[in-house]
């Protein structure tokens, strides 16, 4: 069983790596579509999407933990 705190820590680590990858991808991909944001703008765009990703990841993980707990509670004890 994963605690809420560990769920949050895992999500943060995942999102930090995702942020770095996203900003690099933005810097490389945006110009292909005629967009030329500054490095600062790329960082802000990445930060906004990172915040959304962190909340999404945490809520999904907690939701699946609730489902797992409910399913385990319905299972008869096996001996």
PDB file of N, CA, C and O in Angstrom, chain B, residues numbered from 101:
ATOM      1  N   UNK B 101       0.845  -1.177   0.000  1.00  0.00           N
ATOM      2  CA  UNK B 101       0.000   0.000   0.000  1.00  0.00           C
ATOM      3  C   UNK B 101       0.889   1.239   0.000  1.00  0.00           C
ATOM      4  O   UNK B 101       1.864   1.317   0.746  1.00  0.00           O
ATOM      5  N   UNK B 102       0.542   2.193  -0.837  1.00  0.00           N
ATOM      6  CA  UNK B 102       1.316   3.415  -0.930  1.00  0.00           C
ATOM      7  C   UNK B 102       0.604   4.516  -0.146  1.00  0.00           C
ATOM      8  O   UNK B 102      -0.596   4.734  -0.315  1.00  0.00           O
ATOM      9  N   UNK B 103       1.348   5.199   0.701  1.00  0.00           N
ATOM     10  CA  UNK B 103       0.750   6.282   1.481  1.00  0.00           C
ATOM     11  C   UNK B 103       0.495   7.492   0.583  1.00  0.00           C
ATOM     12  O   UNK B 103       1.036   7.594  -0.518  1.00  0.00           O
ATOM     13  N   UNK B 104      -0.320   8.383   1.066  1.00  0.00           N
ATOM     14  CA  UNK B 104      -0.591   9.617   0.311  1.00  0.00           C
ATOM     15  C   UNK B 104       0.693  10.414   0.114  1.00  0.00           C
ATOM     16  O   UNK B 104       0.928  10.981  -0.953  1.00  0.00           O
ATOM     17  N   UNK B 105       1.519  10.449   1.154  1.00  0.00           N
ATOM     18  CA  UNK B 105       2.777  11.192   1.076  1.00  0.00           C
ATOM     19  C   UNK B 105       3.682  10.612  -0.016  1.00  0.00           C
ATOM     20  O   UNK B 105       4.260  11.365  -0.799  1.00  0.00           O
ATOM     21  N   UNK B 106       3.808   9.293  -0.074  1.00  0.00           N
ATOM     22  CA  UNK B 106       4.634   8.671  -1.112  1.00  0.00           C
ATOM     23  C   UNK B 106       4.023   8.863  -2.498  1.00  0.00           C
ATOM     24  O   UNK B 106       4.748   9.011  -3.481  1.00  0.00           O
ATOM     25  N   UNK B 107       2.698   8.860  -2.578  1.00  0.00           N
ATOM     26  CA  UNK B 107       2.045   9.155  -3.855  1.00  0.00           C
ATOM     27  C   UNK B 107       2.430  10.550  -4.326  1.00  0.00           C
ATOM     28  O   UNK B 107       2.734  10.759  -5.501  1.00  0.00           O
ATOM     29  N   UNK B 108       2.414  11.499  -3.401  1.00  0.00           N
ATOM     30  CA  UNK B 108       2.772  12.878  -3.744  1.00  0.00           C
ATOM     31  C   UNK B 108       4.239  12.968  -4.161  1.00  0.00           C
ATOM     32  O   UNK B 108       4.563  13.626  -5.150  1.00  0.00           O
ATOM     33  N   UNK B 109       5.124  12.312  -3.415  1.00  0.00           N
ATOM     34  CA  UNK B 109       6.560  12.353  -3.738  1.00  0.00           C
ATOM     35  C   UNK B 109       6.844  11.741  -5.111  1.00  0.00           C
ATOM     36  O   UNK B 109       7.627  12.286  -5.889  1.00  0.00           O
ATOM     37  N   UNK B 110       6.208  10.614  -5.402  1.00  0.00           N
ATOM     38  CA  UNK B 110       6.389   9.981  -6.711  1.00  0.00           C
ATOM     39  C   UNK B 110       5.882  10.883  -7.818  1.00  0.00           C
ATOM     40  O   UNK B 110       6.525  11.020  -8.859  1.00  0.00           O
ATOM     41  N   UNK B 111       4.734  11.497  -7.597  1.00  0.00           N
ATOM     42  CA  UNK B 111       4.160  12.396  -8.596  1.00  0.00           C
ATOM     43  C   UNK B 111       5.063  13.596  -8.831  1.00  0.00           C
ATOM     44  O   UNK B 111       5.258  14.013  -9.973  1.00  0.00           O
ATOM     45  N   UNK B 112       5.615  14.154  -7.759  1.00  0.00           N
ATOM     46  CA  UNK B 112       6.510  15.312  -7.903  1.00  0.00           C
ATOM     47  C   UNK B 112       7.752  14.938  -8.711  1.00  0.00           C
ATOM     48  O   UNK B 112       8.143  15.672  -9.619  1.00  0.00           O
ATOM     49  N   UNK B 113       8.377  13.801  -8.387  1.00  0.00           N
ATOM     50  CA  UNK B 113       9.563  13.356  -9.123  1.00  0.00           C
ATOM     51  C   UNK B 113       9.229  13.155 -10.595  1.00  0.00           C
ATOM     52  O   UNK B 113       9.984  13.577 -11.471  1.00  0.00           O
ATOM     53  N   UNK B 114       8.109  12.517 -10.863  1.00  0.00           N
ATOM     54  CA  UNK B 114       7.678  12.273 -12.234  1.00  0.00           C
ATOM     55  C   UNK B 114       7.459  13.583 -12.978  1.00  0.00           C
ATOM     56  O   UNK B 114       7.855  13.717 -14.136  1.00  0.00           O
ATOM     57  N   UNK B 115       6.837  14.537 -12.324  1.00  0.00           N
ATOM     58  CA  UNK B 115       6.503  15.796 -12.976  1.00  0.00           C
ATOM     59  C   UNK B 115       7.745  16.665 -13.189  1.00  0.00           C
ATOM     60  O   UNK B 115       7.825  17.390 -14.181  1.00  0.00           O
ATOM     61  N   UNK B 116       8.711  16.601 -12.274  1.00  0.00           N
ATOM     62  CA  UNK B 116       9.947  17.370 -12.479  1.00  0.00           C
ATOM     63  C   UNK B 116      10.668  16.887 -13.734  1.00  0.00           C
ATOM     64  O   UNK B 116      11.112  17.689 -14.555  1.00  0.00           O
ATOM     65  N   UNK B 117      10.779  15.577 -13.872  1.00  0.00           N
ATOM     66  CA  UNK B 117      11.402  15.022 -15.084  1.00  0.00           C
ATOM     67  C   UNK B 117      10.574  15.408 -16.307  1.00  0.00           C
ATOM     68  O   UNK B 117      11.125  15.780 -17.344  1.00  0.00           O
ATOM     69  N   UNK B 118       9.251  15.319 -16.184  1.00  0.00           N
ATOM     70  CA  UNK B 118       8.370  15.705 -17.287  1.00  0.00           C
ATOM     71  C   UNK B 118       8.518  17.167 -17.669  1.00  0.00           C
ATOM     72  O   UNK B 118       8.462  17.512 -18.849  1.00  0.00           O
ATOM     73  N   UNK B 119       8.707  18.029 -16.678  1.00  0.00           N
ATOM     74  CA  UNK B 119       8.887  19.465 -16.936  1.00  0.00           C
ATOM     75  C   UNK B 119      10.123  19.705 -17.799  1.00  0.00           C
ATOM     76  O   UNK B 119      10.071  20.431 -18.792  1.00  0.00           O
ATOM     77  N   UNK B 120      11.222  19.090 -17.408  1.00  0.00           N
ATOM     78  CA  UNK B 120      12.468  19.271 -18.159  1.00  0.00           C
ATOM     79  C   UNK B 120      12.301  18.769 -19.596  1.00  0.00           C
ATOM     80  O   UNK B 120      12.695  19.442 -20.548  1.00  0.00           O
ATOM     81  N   UNK B 121      11.720  17.593 -19.738  1.00  0.00           N
ATOM     82  CA  UNK B 121      11.500  17.028 -21.070  1.00  0.00           C
ATOM     83  C   UNK B 121      10.561  17.923 -21.885  1.00  0.00           C
ATOM     84  O   UNK B 121      10.799  18.159 -23.070  1.00  0.00           O
ATOM     85  N   UNK B 122       9.497  18.420 -21.252  1.00  0.00           N
ATOM     86  CA  UNK B 122       8.525  19.250 -21.954  1.00  0.00           C
ATOM     87  C   UNK B 122       9.144  20.555 -22.444  1.00  0.00           C
ATOM     88  O   UNK B 122       8.917  20.957 -23.585  1.00  0.00           O
ATOM     89  N   UNK B 123       9.918  21.215 -21.599  1.00  0.00           N
ATOM     90  CA  UNK B 123      10.523  22.490 -22.007  1.00  0.00           C
ATOM     91  C   UNK B 123      11.496  22.272 -23.162  1.00  0.00           C
ATOM     92  O   UNK B 123      11.516  23.046 -24.119  1.00  0.00           O
ATOM     93  N   UNK B 124      12.294  21.224 -23.068  1.00  0.00           N
ATOM     94  CA  UNK B 124      13.214  20.923 -24.176  1.00  0.00           C
ATOM     95  C   UNK B 124      12.425  20.629 -25.456  1.00  0.00           C
ATOM     96  O   UNK B 124      12.774  21.106 -26.536  1.00  0.00           O
ATOM     97  N   UNK B 125      11.357  19.835 -25.320  1.00  0.00           N
ATOM     98  CA  UNK B 125      10.527  19.516 -26.496  1.00  0.00           C
ATOM     99  C   UNK B 125       9.896  20.787 -27.065  1.00  0.00           C
ATOM    100  O   UNK B 125       9.854  20.958 -28.284  1.00  0.00           O
ATOM    101  N   UNK B 126       9.406  21.676 -26.204  1.00  0.00           N
ATOM    102  CA  UNK B 126       8.808  22.932 -26.675  1.00  0.00           C
ATOM    103  C   UNK B 126       9.824  23.754 -27.460  1.00  0.00           C
ATOM    104  O   UNK B 126       9.514  24.277 -28.531  1.00  0.00           O
ATOM    105  N   UNK B 127      11.034  23.865 -26.926  1.00  0.00           N
ATOM    106  CA  UNK B 127      12.078  24.648 -27.584  1.00  0.00           C
ATOM    107  C   UNK B 127      12.386  24.078 -28.968  1.00  0.00           C
ATOM    108  O   UNK B 127      12.668  24.823 -29.906  1.00  0.00           O
ATOM    109  N   UNK B 128      12.329  22.756 -29.085  1.00  0.00           N
ATOM    110  CA  UNK B 128      12.625  22.113 -30.368  1.00  0.00           C
ATOM    111  C   UNK B 128      11.426  22.075 -31.313  1.00  0.00           C
ATOM    112  O   UNK B 128      11.597  22.206 -32.525  1.00  0.00           O
ATOM    113  N   UNK B 129      10.215  21.897 -30.781  1.00  0.00           N
ATOM    114  CA  UNK B 129       9.036  21.651 -31.621  1.00  0.00           C
ATOM    115  C   UNK B 129       8.279  22.925 -31.986  1.00  0.00           C
ATOM    116  O   UNK B 129       7.820  23.058 -33.121  1.00  0.00           O
ATOM    117  N   UNK B 130       8.139  23.854 -31.059  1.00  0.00           N
ATOM    118  CA  UNK B 130       7.354  25.057 -31.347  1.00  0.00           C
ATOM    119  C   UNK B 130       7.785  25.759 -32.633  1.00  0.00           C
ATOM    120  O   UNK B 130       6.922  26.149 -33.419  1.00  0.00           O
ATOM    121  N   UNK B 131       9.084  25.937 -32.881  1.00  0.00           N
ATOM    122  CA  UNK B 131       9.484  26.605 -34.128  1.00  0.00           C
ATOM    123  C   UNK B 131       9.020  25.876 -35.390  1.00  0.00           C
ATOM    124  O   UNK B 131       8.828  26.508 -36.429  1.00  0.00           O
ATOM    125  N   UNK B 132       8.839  24.569 -35.313  1.00  0.00           N
ATOM    126  CA  UNK B 132       8.352  23.825 -36.475  1.00  0.00           C
ATOM    127  C   UNK B 132       6.931  24.232 -36.848  1.00  0.00           C
ATOM    128  O   UNK B 132       6.496  24.025 -37.981  1.00  0.00           O
ATOM    129  N   UNK B 133       6.204  24.819 -35.880  1.00  0.00           N
ATOM    130  CA  UNK B 133       4.831  25.261 -36.102  1.00  0.00           C
ATOM    131  C   UNK B 133       4.724  26.781 -36.154  1.00  0.00           C
ATOM    132  O   UNK B 133       3.639  27.343 -36.000  1.00  0.00           O
ATOM    133  N   UNK B 134       5.855  27.436 -36.373  1.00  0.00           N
ATOM    134  CA  UNK B 134       5.862  28.884 -36.517  1.00  0.00           C
ATOM    135  C   UNK B 134       5.752  29.652 -35.209  1.00  0.00           C
ATOM    136  O   UNK B 134       5.524  30.862 -35.228  1.00  0.00           O
ATOM    137  N   UNK B 135       5.906  28.983 -34.084  1.00  0.00           N
ATOM    138  CA  UNK B 135       5.846  29.667 -32.785  1.00  0.00           C
ATOM    139  C   UNK B 135       7.263  29.843 -32.276  1.00  0.00           C
ATOM    140  O   UNK B 135       8.070  28.914 -32.308  1.00  0.00           O
ATOM    141  N   UNK B 136       7.556  31.046 -31.804  1.00  0.00           N
ATOM    142  CA  UNK B 136       8.910  31.352 -31.370  1.00  0.00           C
ATOM    143  C   UNK B 136       8.900  32.031 -29.999  1.00  0.00           C
ATOM    144  O   UNK B 136       9.315  33.183 -29.873  1.00  0.00           O
ATOM    145  N   UNK B 137       8.421  31.310 -28.962  1.00  0.00           N
ATOM    146  CA  UNK B 137       8.426  31.894 -27.620  1.00  0.00           C
ATOM    147  C   UNK B 137       9.857  32.006 -27.090  1.00  0.00           C
ATOM    148  O   UNK B 137      10.753  31.261 -27.487  1.00  0.00           O
ATOM    149  N   UNK B 138      10.033  32.956 -26.186  1.00  0.00           N
ATOM    150  CA  UNK B 138      11.337  33.101 -25.540  1.00  0.00           C
ATOM    151  C   UNK B 138      11.556  31.934 -24.580  1.00  0.00           C
ATOM    152  O   UNK B 138      10.632  31.176 -24.284  1.00  0.00           O
ATOM    153  N   UNK B 139      12.789  31.801 -24.100  1.00  0.00           N
ATOM    154  CA  UNK B 139      13.073  30.752 -23.121  1.00  0.00           C
ATOM    155  C   UNK B 139      12.201  30.963 -21.884  1.00  0.00           C
ATOM    156  O   UNK B 139      11.673  30.002 -21.325  1.00  0.00           O
ATOM    157  N   UNK B 140      12.052  32.207 -21.458  1.00  0.00           N
ATOM    158  CA  UNK B 140      11.213  32.521 -20.303  1.00  0.00           C
ATOM    159  C   UNK B 140       9.758  32.096 -20.542  1.00  0.00           C
ATOM    160  O   UNK B 140       9.129  31.511 -19.660  1.00  0.00           O
ATOM    161  N   UNK B 141       9.235  32.387 -21.713  1.00  0.00           N
ATOM    162  CA  UNK B 141       7.863  31.973 -22.045  1.00  0.00           C
ATOM    163  C   UNK B 141       7.751  30.456 -22.071  1.00  0.00           C
ATOM    164  O   UNK B 141       6.755  29.903 -21.603  1.00  0.00           O
ATOM    165  N   UNK B 142       8.751  29.778 -22.609  1.00  0.00           N
ATOM    166  CA  UNK B 142       8.744  28.315 -22.619  1.00  0.00           C
ATOM    167  C   UNK B 142       8.731  27.763 -21.200  1.00  0.00           C
ATOM    168  O   UNK B 142       8.040  26.783 -20.922  1.00  0.00           O
ATOM    169  N   UNK B 143       9.486  28.381 -20.306  1.00  0.00           N
ATOM    170  CA  UNK B 143       9.511  27.928 -18.920  1.00  0.00           C
ATOM    171  C   UNK B 143       8.143  28.127 -18.259  1.00  0.00           C
ATOM    172  O   UNK B 143       7.677  27.255 -17.525  1.00  0.00           O
ATOM    173  N   UNK B 144       7.503  29.266 -18.516  1.00  0.00           N
ATOM    174  CA  UNK B 144       6.171  29.507 -17.942  1.00  0.00           C
ATOM    175  C   UNK B 144       5.132  28.544 -18.496  1.00  0.00           C
ATOM    176  O   UNK B 144       4.306  28.014 -17.753  1.00  0.00           O
ATOM    177  N   UNK B 145       5.178  28.320 -19.798  1.00  0.00           N
ATOM    178  CA  UNK B 145       4.248  27.354 -20.408  1.00  0.00           C
ATOM    179  C   UNK B 145       4.474  25.982 -19.780  1.00  0.00           C
ATOM    180  O   UNK B 145       3.521  25.301 -19.401  1.00  0.00           O
ATOM    181  N   UNK B 146       5.719  25.588 -19.676  1.00  0.00           N
ATOM    182  CA  UNK B 146       6.046  24.302 -19.050  1.00  0.00           C
ATOM    183  C   UNK B 146       5.593  24.238 -17.607  1.00  0.00           C
ATOM    184  O   UNK B 146       5.106  23.202 -17.156  1.00  0.00           O
ATOM    185  N   UNK B 147       5.748  25.337 -16.872  1.00  0.00           N
ATOM    186  CA  UNK B 147       5.336  25.376 -15.474  1.00  0.00           C
ATOM    187  C   UNK B 147       3.824  25.212 -15.320  1.00  0.00           C
ATOM    188  O   UNK B 147       3.359  24.497 -14.432  1.00  0.00           O
ATOM    189  N   UNK B 148       3.073  25.865 -16.172  1.00  0.00           N
ATOM    190  CA  UNK B 148       1.605  25.753 -16.130  1.00  0.00           C
ATOM    191  C   UNK B 148       1.178  24.310 -16.391  1.00  0.00           C
ATOM    192  O   UNK B 148       0.369  23.752 -15.650  1.00  0.00           O
ATOM    193  N   UNK B 149       1.720  23.718 -17.438  1.00  0.00           N
ATOM    194  CA  UNK B 149       1.356  22.333 -17.746  1.00  0.00           C
ATOM    195  C   UNK B 149       1.877  21.369 -16.680  1.00  0.00           C
ATOM    196  O   UNK B 149       1.259  20.336 -16.424  1.00  0.00           O
ATOM    197  N   UNK B 150       2.988  21.695 -16.069  1.00  0.00           N
ATOM    198  CA  UNK B 150       3.526  20.866 -14.995  1.00  0.00           C
ATOM    199  C   UNK B 150       2.583  20.866 -13.792  1.00  0.00           C
ATOM    200  O   UNK B 150       2.331  19.818 -13.197  1.00  0.00           O
ATOM    201  N   UNK B 151       2.068  22.033 -13.437  1.00  0.00           N
ATOM    202  CA  UNK B 151       1.127  22.121 -12.311  1.00  0.00           C
ATOM    203  C   UNK B 151      -0.121  21.294 -12.599  1.00  0.00           C
ATOM    204  O   UNK B 151      -0.604  20.570 -11.729  1.00  0.00           O
ATOM    205  N   UNK B 152      -0.636  21.400 -13.804  1.00  0.00           N
ATOM    206  CA  UNK B 152      -1.807  20.608 -14.195  1.00  0.00           C
ATOM    207  C   UNK B 152      -1.477  19.119 -14.124  1.00  0.00           C
ATOM    208  O   UNK B 152      -2.280  18.324 -13.636  1.00  0.00           O
ATOM    209  N   UNK B 153      -0.317  18.749 -14.603  1.00  0.00           N
ATOM    210  CA  UNK B 153       0.099  17.347 -14.597  1.00  0.00           C
ATOM    211  C   UNK B 153       0.261  16.811 -13.184  1.00  0.00           C
ATOM    212  O   UNK B 153      -0.122  15.674 -12.905  1.00  0.00           O
ATOM    213  N   UNK B 154       0.820  17.609 -12.295  1.00  0.00           N
ATOM    214  CA  UNK B 154       1.005  17.182 -10.911  1.00  0.00           C
ATOM    215  C   UNK B 154      -0.339  16.889 -10.245  1.00  0.00           C
ATOM    216  O   UNK B 154      -0.502  15.857  -9.594  1.00  0.00           O
ATOM    217  N   UNK B 155      -1.288  17.788 -10.408  1.00  0.00           N
ATOM    218  CA  UNK B 155      -2.614  17.592  -9.821  1.00  0.00           C
ATOM    219  C   UNK B 155      -3.285  16.374 -10.432  1.00  0.00           C
ATOM    220  O   UNK B 155      -3.866  15.561  -9.712  1.00  0.00           O
ATOM    221  N   UNK B 156      -3.214  16.235 -11.751  1.00  0.00           N
ATOM    222  CA  UNK B 156      -3.820  15.093 -12.442  1.00  0.00           C
ATOM    223  C   UNK B 156      -3.229  13.782 -11.961  1.00  0.00           C
ATOM    224  O   UNK B 156      -3.956  12.839 -11.648  1.00  0.00           O
ATOM    225  N   UNK B 157      -1.919  13.727 -11.903  1.00  0.00           N
ATOM    226  CA  UNK B 157      -1.241  12.500 -11.497  1.00  0.00           C
ATOM    227  C   UNK B 157      -1.600  12.110 -10.070  1.00  0.00           C
ATOM    228  O   UNK B 157      -1.886  10.944  -9.794  1.00  0.00           O
ATOM    229  N   UNK B 158      -1.587  13.076  -9.168  1.00  0.00           N
ATOM    230  CA  UNK B 158      -1.900  12.797  -7.773  1.00  0.00           C
ATOM    231  C   UNK B 158      -3.338  12.325  -7.615  1.00  0.00           C
ATOM    232  O   UNK B 158      -3.591  11.347  -6.911  1.00  0.00           O
ATOM    233  N   UNK B 159      -4.286  13.005  -8.262  1.00  0.00           N
ATOM    234  CA  UNK B 159      -5.692  12.627  -8.137  1.00  0.00           C
ATOM    235  C   UNK B 159      -5.969  11.248  -8.740  1.00  0.00           C
ATOM    236  O   UNK B 159      -6.736  10.467  -8.176  1.00  0.00           O
ATOM    237  N   UNK B 160      -5.359  10.953  -9.863  1.00  0.00           N
ATOM    238  CA  UNK B 160      -5.531   9.625 -10.462  1.00  0.00           C
ATOM    239  C   UNK B 160      -4.975   8.537  -9.551  1.00  0.00           C
ATOM    240  O   UNK B 160      -5.611   7.503  -9.349  1.00  0.00           O
ATOM    241  N   UNK B 161      -3.792   8.774  -9.006  1.00  0.00           N
ATOM    242  CA  UNK B 161      -3.174   7.780  -8.124  1.00  0.00           C
ATOM    243  C   UNK B 161      -4.041   7.546  -6.893  1.00  0.00           C
ATOM    244  O   UNK B 161      -4.256   6.402  -6.492  1.00  0.00           O
ATOM    245  N   UNK B 162      -4.536   8.619  -6.293  1.00  0.00           N
ATOM    246  CA  UNK B 162      -5.390   8.473  -5.105  1.00  0.00           C
ATOM    247  C   UNK B 162      -6.694   7.776  -5.475  1.00  0.00           C
ATOM    248  O   UNK B 162      -7.192   6.952  -4.707  1.00  0.00           O
ATOM    249  N   UNK B 163      -7.249   8.093  -6.636  1.00  0.00           N
ATOM    250  CA  UNK B 163      -8.473   7.432  -7.087  1.00  0.00           C
ATOM    251  C   UNK B 163      -8.277   5.938  -7.253  1.00  0.00           C
ATOM    252  O   UNK B 163      -9.127   5.148  -6.843  1.00  0.00           O
ATOM    253  N   UNK B 164      -7.167   5.547  -7.850  1.00  0.00           N
ATOM    254  CA  UNK B 164      -6.893   4.123  -8.015  1.00  0.00           C
ATOM    255  C   UNK B 164      -6.629   3.447  -6.677  1.00  0.00           C
ATOM    256  O   UNK B 164      -6.953   2.272  -6.504  1.00  0.00           O
ATOM    257  N   UNK B 165      -6.047   4.175  -5.732  1.00  0.00           N
ATOM    258  CA  UNK B 165      -5.838   3.608  -4.405  1.00  0.00           C
ATOM    259  C   UNK B 165      -7.177   3.356  -3.719  1.00  0.00           C
ATOM    260  O   UNK B 165      -7.347   2.341  -3.044  1.00  0.00           O
ATOM    261  N   UNK B 166      -8.130   4.274  -3.889  1.00  0.00           N
ATOM    262  CA  UNK B 166      -9.481   4.075  -3.330  1.00  0.00           C
ATOM    263  C   UNK B 166     -10.118   2.842  -3.958  1.00  0.00           C
ATOM    264  O   UNK B 166     -10.699   2.018  -3.251  1.00  0.00           O
ATOM    265  N   UNK B 167     -10.015   2.706  -5.276  1.00  0.00           N
ATOM    266  CA  UNK B 167     -10.584   1.534  -5.953  1.00  0.00           C
ATOM    267  C   UNK B 167      -9.934   0.246  -5.453  1.00  0.00           C
ATOM    268  O   UNK B 167     -10.621  -0.746  -5.212  1.00  0.00           O
ATOM    269  N   UNK B 168      -8.607   0.264  -5.298  1.00  0.00           N
ATOM    270  CA  UNK B 168      -7.905  -0.920  -4.818  1.00  0.00           C
ATOM    271  C   UNK B 168      -8.354  -1.279  -3.409  1.00  0.00           C
ATOM    272  O   UNK B 168      -8.573  -2.451  -3.103  1.00  0.00           O
ATOM    273  N   UNK B 169      -8.490  -0.287  -2.563  1.00  0.00           N
ATOM    274  CA  UNK B 169      -8.910  -0.519  -1.183  1.00  0.00           C
ATOM    275  C   UNK B 169     -10.322  -1.080  -1.130  1.00  0.00           C
ATOM    276  O   UNK B 169     -10.590  -2.015  -0.375  1.00  0.00           O
ATOM    277  N   UNK B 170     -11.219  -0.523  -1.919  1.00  0.00           N
ATOM    278  CA  UNK B 170     -12.602  -1.022  -1.948  1.00  0.00           C
ATOM    279  C   UNK B 170     -12.649  -2.455  -2.465  1.00  0.00           C
ATOM    280  O   UNK B 170     -13.378  -3.290  -1.929  1.00  0.00           O
ATOM    281  N   UNK B 171     -11.880  -2.733  -3.494  1.00  0.00           N
ATOM    282  CA  UNK B 171     -11.864  -4.081  -4.049  1.00  0.00           C
ATOM    283  C   UNK B 171     -11.310  -5.067  -3.029  1.00  0.00           C
ATOM    284  O   UNK B 171     -11.840  -6.168  -2.883  1.00  0.00           O
ATOM    285  N   UNK B 172     -10.261  -4.688  -2.330  1.00  0.00           N
ATOM    286  CA  UNK B 172      -9.676  -5.565  -1.315  1.00  0.00           C
ATOM    287  C   UNK B 172     -10.656  -5.813  -0.176  1.00  0.00           C
ATOM    288  O   UNK B 172     -10.689  -6.909   0.385  1.00  0.00           O
ATOM    289  N   UNK B 173     -11.459  -4.802   0.172  1.00  0.00           N
ATOM    290  CA  UNK B 173     -12.427  -4.943   1.260  1.00  0.00           C
ATOM    291  C   UNK B 173     -13.548  -5.913   0.867  1.00  0.00           C
ATOM    292  O   UNK B 173     -14.132  -6.568   1.731  1.00  0.00           O
ATOM    293  N   UNK B 174     -13.846  -6.006  -0.418  1.00  0.00           N
ATOM    294  CA  UNK B 174     -14.905  -6.900  -0.901  1.00  0.00           C
ATOM    295  C   UNK B 174     -14.449  -8.340  -1.037  1.00  0.00           C
ATOM    296  O   UNK B 174     -15.272  -9.254  -1.077  1.00  0.00           O
ATOM    297  N   UNK B 175     -13.138  -8.549  -1.108  1.00  0.00           N
ATOM    298  CA  UNK B 175     -12.603  -9.899  -1.280  1.00  0.00           C
ATOM    299  C   UNK B 175     -12.688 -10.632   0.057  1.00  0.00           C
ATOM    300  O   UNK B 175     -12.316 -10.076   1.090  1.00  0.00           O
ATOM    301  N   UNK B 176     -13.171 -11.865   0.049  1.00  0.00           N
ATOM    302  CA  UNK B 176     -13.172 -12.648   1.292  1.00  0.00           C
ATOM    303  C   UNK B 176     -11.734 -12.973   1.684  1.00  0.00           C
ATOM    304  O   UNK B 176     -10.864 -13.155   0.832  1.00  0.00           O
ATOM    305  N   UNK B 177     -11.509 -13.039   2.971  1.00  0.00           N
ATOM    306  CA  UNK B 177     -10.164 -13.367   3.477  1.00  0.00           C
ATOM    307  C   UNK B 177      -9.807 -14.778   3.041  1.00  0.00           C
ATOM    308  O   UNK B 177     -10.603 -15.707   3.178  1.00  0.00           O
ATOM    309  N   UNK B 178      -8.598 -14.923   2.515  1.00  0.00           N
ATOM    310  CA  UNK B 178      -8.139 -16.244   2.073  1.00  0.00           C
ATOM    311  C   UNK B 178      -7.135 -16.770   3.080  1.00  0.00           C
ATOM    312  O   UNK B 178      -6.206 -16.068   3.478  1.00  0.00           O
ATOM    313  N   UNK B 179      -7.335 -18.008   3.484  1.00  0.00           N
ATOM    314  CA  UNK B 179      -6.413 -18.634   4.430  1.00  0.00           C
ATOM    315  C   UNK B 179      -5.775 -19.856   3.854  1.00  0.00           C
ATOM    316  O   UNK B 179      -4.970 -20.505   4.521  1.00  0.00           O
TER     317      UNK B 179
END
